[in-house]
């Protein structure tokens, strides 16, 4: 089994590069997935179901305080409730006003608390993010027809860590045009694992929503399940209009990822989300 590695992240608020490493579970942060029997077992939906049963039990509540201390989570930002299990704590919600969405209509609001990686243009020979692998919209979205509208457009990959707020919000006003649910496995989606096995995004269970937004055109919004994250609960009814900042979905326990595809020429990722030389910046 390969050694779990830290993730270099540019901290926009602090204006500096930091090294982030979550001491969650060796398999969750494995840098070379699909190399051990333990990982094969943990990638199966049955394992996720059994883990969920424990995390929803009262016994799991003893993990909460050590987790808060280890990751220095500021609980003053969250609603003051009694967590009866670790799953309850994992789904914690911010107090009103703790996080404000960008109001300017021309700016895309962050849809999750995560580490963001952006590409200005999805080309047929797009490297993801190194080693010549392709970030294929057709494979991630599960359909050439769905992917066609995003040819030459921007891409965002958001990676959520276990200590993050795991509620996902809509980045703009709009409607849902199409939905799908594909994939089965639940491999780890940490950044180093994606460098070594980028096809994880094509194999893992994922929920796909094609969104028509007011200011950013059509978006291919893909929520990717991961090791210990087999339950992505859609909160907002897909048949009704959504608004900027409204809650879209919730990831249940563990780390996870979101991939967003855009149409060419309508928007571009922020400069500090675009990977530079991997050895120095990402």
N, C-alpha and C positions, 0 to 999 in steps of 0.2 A: 504494500500500500504506500502510495506517495505521501510526502509530507505536506500537510496543509500550510498554505502560505498567506501572508498578509496582503491586503489590497491597498495600493497607493491611490489616494483620493485627494483631489484638489478641493480644499475647504474654501468655498466662495466667501463666506462671512469672515473667516480669519485671514484670507488672502495668502494661504500657504499650502504646501503639500504635506499630507499626513499619511501615516501608515495605519490602516484599520484591520483588526483581526478579531473576529468573534469567536470566543472559546465556547462554542455551542456543542458540537459533537464532531469527532474526527471525520466521520463519513459525510457529514453535511458540508464540510469545508475541504473535502478531498480535492486535490488538484489534478488527479488523474482518475476520473470516474470509470466505472465498468471494469475494474481490475481485481476486485475481490468478491468472494462469496457473500460476505457481509453486506456489501453495497447492493448486490443483486437482490438480496432478500429485502433490503430496506427500500428498494425502488418499486416494490410491488404494492398495489393498492390495498391488499390485505394488511400489510404491515402498517400502512397509514391509518387504516380503520382501527387496529388494535391500539396504536399510539394515541389516537383521538379519544378512545374510551378511557385511557388512563389520564390524559390531560384534562378531561372533563370531570374527573373524580375529585372528591374533597381531599384525598391524600396528596394530590399534586400541588395543592396550595402552598406547601412548605417550600416550593421552589421560588416563590414570588420574591420574597425579601432578598435572598442571595442574588437573584438575577438583577434586581434593581440596583443593589450596591455594586455589583461587578461592572455594570454598564453605565453607572452614574446617570440613571434616568431621573429627570426632574418631574416628580409626581405632582408638583403644584400646578402643572399645565393640564392635568387630566381631571375629569369629573370625580369627585370624592365618593366612591362607592365601595362596598365590601365585596372583594373578589373571593368567591367560594371555590375556585379552582384555577389552575394556571391558564386554562383556556379562557376563562372569564377575564383574567388579567391581560392576556394577549390581545383580546378584542377591545381593550380600553379605548375610551373616546376623549378627545380634547375638550376642554371647557370652551364655551362659545367665545370667540375672539382670540383664542390662543394661537391660531394660525389664520392669517388673513389671505384670501385669494387676491391675486393681481386684478385690479379693476379695469385697467386700460384695455379696451377691446382688441387692440392690435398686438398685445402680448399674450402668448399662450401661458395659462396658469399651470403650475406644477400639479400633476394629477395624483402624486403619491410622495410620501417622505422616502427618499431613495437616493442612490448614487446614479447620476445620469450620464450616458454616453451617447453622443450624437454624430450623425453623418449627414452632410449636406445633400448628397446625391446617391441614390441607390442605382448603381450601374451593374450590368451583367457580370463584370469582372470585379465587383466590389469585394475588397478584402475585409474579412470579419474576424477579429480586428487586425490579425497578422496571420502569417503562415499560408496566405493564399486561399483560405476558405471563403466561400461565398455566403453572404447573408441573404438568403433567397426568400423573397416575399411569397413566392408561389408555395414553397415548402412550409413556411411558418403559417401562412393563411390557409393552406390546404386546398388551394384552387387557383388555377391559372387565370380564370375569369376574374376572381377577386383581386388578384395581384396586378392585372393589366393597368388599372387606373393609377397605380402607384409607381409605374416605371419612371425612373429618373428623378423621383421625389426624395424628400428627406426621411431619415429614420431616427428614432429615439429608442434606446434601450435603458430601462430603469431597473436597477437591482435593489430589492428591499432586503435588509438584514433582520435577523430575529428580534433585535431590540427596538425596531422601528414601529411607528403607528401603521397598522396594516389595513386601514380603510382607504379605498380608492375613490377619487372624485372626478367628475367631468371637468375637462379643461375649458369648456365653452358651452354655449347654448346650442341645442340641435335636436335631431331625431335619430333613432336607430333604424337602419335600412335592412340589415341582415345579421343573423347570428348563427353560430355553429359551435360544436363541442367535439373536439377530436383529440387523438392521442390517448396513451394509456399509462406509460411509465412515469416515474417520479424521481428522476435523477437530480442531483444537486445542480444548481444554476449559478454557483459563485463564479466570479470573473476568471480565476485561474483555471477552473474546470472548463469554462467555455473556450479558453485559449487552446486547450488540449483536445476537447471533444465538442466542437461547435455545433455538431448535429443534434445535441441535446435539445435545442430549441425546436427541432423538427420531430423529435420523438416524444417529448413530454406531453402530458395531458394539458390542453389549453382551451380556453374559451375565447371565441372570436366574435367581435362586434364591429360591424361597419357603420361608422357614425357620419352623418351629414351635419357639419357644424356651421354656425353663422359666419365666423370670421376666418376659419382655417380650412374650409373646403371639406373634402371627404377624408376621414381617418380610418385606417385599419388598426383597431385597438385590440391587442391580443394579450390576455392575462395567462401567464404560463405557470402551471403547477410545478412544484419542486419536491425534493425529498422532505417528507413530513408536512407537505402542503397539498393535500389531495382534495381539499374542500374550498372552492371559490364560490362564495355565496353572492348572487346578484341581488342587490337591495332595491334598485330602481326598476319598475316594470318597463320592459323594453318597448312596449307598444305605446308608451306615453312620451311626450316631449321631456327633455332634460334641460337643466340650466347650469350655468357656470358655478362650480363649487358644490353642487349637489352630490351626495354620496352615491356612488355607482355600485360598489361591491366591497366585500371583505375577504381577505385571505385568512385562512384558519391555520395558525401555528407554523412557525418556521420561516425560512427565507423564501423569496419568490422573485418573479421578474415580470415585466410588462414590456412589450414591443409595440411601438406606434409607427405606422407608415403614413406618409403624407403625399399629397399630389405635388407634382413638380411646379416650381415657381410661385407657390402660394405662401410658404413660410420656410424658415430655416432655423436649426437649433442655435442656441446661444453659443458664442465663441468659446466660452470656458467649458462647454460640454463636449466639444469636438476633440477626440483623441489626437495627441501629437505623437512624438516618438515614444513608443510604449516603454522603453527602458528608463526614460526620465520622468514622464508625466502620468502615465496611466498603468 
